[in-house]
Amino acid sequence: MTDDLAARIAALMPRAKADLAALVAIPSVADPRQYPPERCREAAEWVAAAFTEAGLRDVHLAETPDGSHAVIGHRPPPPGAPTVLLYCHYDVQPPLDDDAWTSPPFELTERDGRWYGRGAADCKGNVVMHLTALRALGDDVPVGLKFVAEGSEEQGTGGLEDYVRAHPDELHADVLLICDTGNAAVGVPTATTTLRGVANVVLTVSTLAGDLHSGMFGGPAPDALAALIRILDSLRGPDGATRIDGLDADAVWEGVGYDEQQFRADAGVLDGVGLTGSGTVADRLWARPAVTVLGIDCAPVVGSAAAVPATARARISLRVPPGTDSGAAREALTAHLKAAAPWGARVEVEPEQIGSPFRAATDGPAYAALDKAAQQVYGKPLAFLGQGGSIPLCNVLADAYPGSEIVLMGVEEPRCLIHAPNESVDPAEIEHMAHVEALFLRHYAAARP
């Protein structure tokens, strides 16, 4: 029966490619400042139609408090069977730099055995993985299913999190498959067991009533951009490690490691450029805080004037490891930024997105069933890794459904370059992870009393 399932999934791969091409072609960036919101609704309607055709019932668009739309549907369980929630999101990151793409970002392009396009992996590849698994199973689905596809995950506006809090029974299931992560490498089946939280702020530095001619006033006039640069530089130690007063930056990762040379290759680190921080790569990625300056508002090089800047702004993201409270981390970051201001510069710190770290319990029947499925498909046991990214929904689901198992898995792996130009997915991962998911549903149904 397993071989028959594998054959069905292999036969479905041309359709999977067509599905992914159709989805990638919809620029579903959930930011109306960049793309028309109608395109997100178009993607939501595509997902609703596809999963209706795949056998789910009452598939509909539910408006969430942030104005986005979640696609929600279900399939009733056979008598006595458990229920599994399938999660994904259909919104994507913006392309960022169109000129950095070697093929159009919203056109699925095959190259060197991979499929390229914005969202090909994160997370439309996981949408297609779910579809392929369900189509392969057909009417032989041994569990109940609940399905949700989020519409604003990449913007971090918390729409689905707020929806779950207001509708606690709608997405309740025995196990929640959060398919927005992936494998440690192609061919290595992996469940993500920890996530870093996030705490974002916008820092504004002001020093003058207005910009001044740099020839007439430069020197004694306090430069807001120079002050901003000094503040931002204070967030890192001499080795480049994040150093924020009040935050532990020396924790150690106890799980599977991440080879440094492999990380350099996966991250595209240029020859001769060193990694920042100390400790193992896994320590720095999964066990310690990490600060990133996401953007700076100041005069652009082209068109800049000979002027001393009066104000400058930066958007700062702090990734928070498990064991650290994100609210406390944001308070520490805010206090550090204010204390680091030179020359009495005025500093305003505006809080933005916040999300808690997450740690999954891995000793339940869902993980045993997933390991069995992974060994059948990949010929090796399931690996457990951390992830440096954040999925705030996981903590909301854990609070809402304390008795449910939460599993993070999917088709993404380091070569996908999610969130960057030239995002891609390995179609073999869609095929194999769809097979794992279908087998998991069978094994989990059999394992439940």
Secondary structure, DSSP 8 states (H G I E B T S, - for coil): -HHHHHHHHHHHHHHHHHHHHHHHTS---S-TTTS-HHHHHHHHHHHHHHHHHTT-EEEEEEE-TTS-EEEEEEE---TT--EEEEEEE------S-GGG-SS-TTS-EEETTEEESTTTTTTHHHHHHHHHHHHHHTT---SEEEEEEESSGGGT--HHHHHHHHSTTTT--SEEEE-S-B-SBTTB-EEEEEE-EEEEEEEEEE-SSS-EEHHHHBTTB--HHHHHHHHHHTTB-TTS-B--TTS-------S----HHHHHHHHT--TT---SSSS-HHIIIIIS-EEEEEEEES--STT--SEE-SEEEEEEEEEE-TTS-HHHHHHHHHHHHHHT--TT-EEEEEEEEEE--EE----SHHHHHHHHHHHHHHSS--EEEEESS--THHHHHHHH-TTSEEEE--SB-GGG-TTSTT-EE-HHHHHHHHHHHHHHHHHHHHH--
